[in-house]
Amino acid sequence: MEKKQNQSTENFIKDIRRRTRRVFPSEQKIMIVMKAQRGEQSVAE
C-alpha cells in the first residue's frame, strides 16, 4: 500500500514540475546562445 502512495506522490511532483517549467521561444534560445558565444553573457544567466 505504501509503495502505491509513494509512486503517486512522485507522479504528483513530476506533474507539477512539468506544468511550471519555463518555456522559451526559439528566437530567445538563439539569442541566448549567440550572447554566450560572444562572451556577453553566460548561458546560465
N, C-alpha and C positions, 0 to 999 in steps of 0.2 A: 504494500500500500504506500509506504513512504517513498519508494522508488518512483512510483507514478506521480506523486506530488512533487518530487524533486525535478522530474523531467518537465512537468507542467510549469514549474517556476522558471526553469531555464528557457523554455519556449516563450514565456511571457516577457522575460528580459530581452531576448533576441528580437522579439517583435517590436518592443519599444525602441530599441536601438535602430532598427530598420526604419521606423517611422520618423525618427528625429534626426536621421542622417542628413548632413548638409549636402545640397545639390548645387553644383556649379555648371553654368552653361559652357559649351565647348569653347566659345570665344574667350571666356575668362580663364579657362585652363591653359589655353595657348599663351595668353598674356603673362600668366604666372611663370610658365616655363621660359619664355623669352626673357623676362626680367631676371630670372635666376641665371640664365646663361650669360647675360651681360654683366652679372655681378651686382646689379642694382638692389636685389632683394633675394633672400633665401626662399626656397620652396616652402619651408615650414612657416615663414611669416605669412 
